[in-house]
Amino acid sequence: MNDLSARLSEAEYELRDRKDVIKLTRDRIEEAKKEIQVLEAEKARHTFASVLIDGDCMLVCPLSTIIDPP
């Protein structure tokens, strides 16, 4: 009986540890998602155009195509 009780107690500790790991992982994922949203919003605010002049005419090229080509 003591052996079964000890095994049950050990299984409960392992289950609790696994639940803690899962919760920690979910919390990290949520935090990463929030950080991505903040960075995407920041990136969207900093949209502007850069102008290249080649002598004969003026070409307009969005900076986002230079940094992050399609």
C-alpha positions as CSV (number, residue, x, y, z in Angstrom):
1,M,0.0,0.0,0.0
2,N,2.8,2.4,0.9
3,D,4.5,1.6,-2.5
4,L,1.3,2.5,-4.4
5,S,0.9,5.7,-2.4
6,A,4.5,6.7,-3.1
7,R,4.1,6.0,-6.8
8,L,0.8,8.0,-6.9
9,S,2.5,10.9,-5.2
10,E,5.4,10.8,-7.6
11,A,3.0,10.7,-10.6
12,E,1.2,13.7,-9.2
13,Y,4.4,15.7,-8.9
14,E,5.4,14.8,-12.4
15,L,2.0,15.9,-13.7
16,R,2.2,19.2,-11.8
17,D,5.7,19.7,-13.3
18,R,4.5,19.1,-16.8
19,K,1.5,21.4,-16.3
20,D,4.0,24.1,-15.1
21,V,6.1,23.6,-18.2
22,I,3.1,23.8,-20.5
23,K,1.9,27.0,-18.8
24,L,5.3,28.6,-19.0
25,T,5.5,27.7,-22.7
26,R,2.1,29.2,-23.4
27,D,3.0,32.3,-21.5
28,R,6.2,32.7,-23.6
29,I,4.2,32.2,-26.8
30,E,1.7,34.9,-25.8
31,E,4.4,37.3,-24.9
32,A,6.1,36.7,-28.2
33,K,2.9,37.3,-30.1
34,K,2.4,40.6,-28.3
35,E,5.9,41.6,-29.1
36,I,5.4,40.7,-32.8
37,Q,2.2,42.9,-32.8
38,V,4.1,45.8,-31.3
39,L,7.0,45.5,-33.8
40,E,4.6,45.2,-36.8
41,A,2.7,48.3,-35.6
42,E,6.0,50.2,-35.2
43,K,7.1,49.1,-38.7
44,A,3.8,50.3,-40.2
45,R,4.3,53.7,-38.6
46,H,7.7,54.2,-40.2
47,T,6.7,53.9,-43.8
48,F,8.2,56.5,-46.0
49,A,9.7,56.9,-49.5
50,S,13.2,57.4,-50.5
51,V,14.0,59.2,-53.7
52,L,16.7,58.3,-56.2
53,I,17.7,60.9,-58.8
54,D,19.5,59.6,-61.9
55,G,20.1,62.8,-63.7
56,D,17.4,62.7,-66.4
57,C,14.4,62.0,-64.3
58,M,13.3,61.4,-60.7
59,L,12.5,57.8,-59.6
60,V,10.5,57.2,-56.5
61,C,11.1,53.9,-54.7
62,P,9.4,53.0,-51.4
63,L,12.0,52.2,-48.8
64,S,10.1,49.0,-47.8
65,T,10.9,47.5,-51.3
66,I,14.6,48.1,-50.7
67,I,14.6,46.7,-47.1
68,D,12.1,43.9,-47.6
69,P,11.7,43.2,-51.3
70,P,8.5,41.4,-52.5
